[in-house]
């Protein structure tokens, strides 16, 4: 990120928008919530929160959850918001 004429730009030269879209706020909240849960919860807490018993099914879901967190870390909220808006248009 660089600063040009008081504007922050990404490495590719595009400007960061000063205000986030409502969808971007939702996307960021979702990612932060999932990451926060991942940070605070171990396997036992994962099962408790989801109301599932610790078994093969829970093991599979916990592994999928860990992979979800890893993959979400690869995206910022802006591209996630763009995907959400494209996949679920309001109009």
Buried (B, 14 or more C-beta within 10 A) or exposed (E): EEEEEEEEBEEEEEEEEEEBBEBBEBBBEBBEEBEEBBEEBEBEEBBEEEEEEEEEEBEEBBEEBEEEBEEBEEBBBBEBBBEBBEEEEEE
